[in-house]
Amino acid sequence: MRPSAGAPCGPPPGTPPGRHRTGGRDEEGTVADQAQTTYNGYCVKCKEKRDFEGHVEVSKTGMNMAKGKCPVCGTTVNRILGKAKV
């Protein structure tokens, strides 16, 4: 469907100014806390479980995920923590 010539461009009505939604997350970052803690996840490159330092992010599907780097090879390691509470 094509917007009409008089349709306004920009965020949908009711969106606070300066907080445009892009790809399921705010421009300011994720909703979850950004504290560095230790998690245990599977490194696909090393093919072993590793403890990694990471932070919690909310994926675009609404799941909490711990993201960090593998201490051995440096590959990004993810661990799904569960459904995000809004």
Protein Blocks (a to p, Z undefined) as FASTA:
>chain_A
ZZdfklccdddehiaghiaceehiafkbcfbdcbdcddddddfklopacdddddddddfk
opacdddddfklopacdddfbjcdZZ
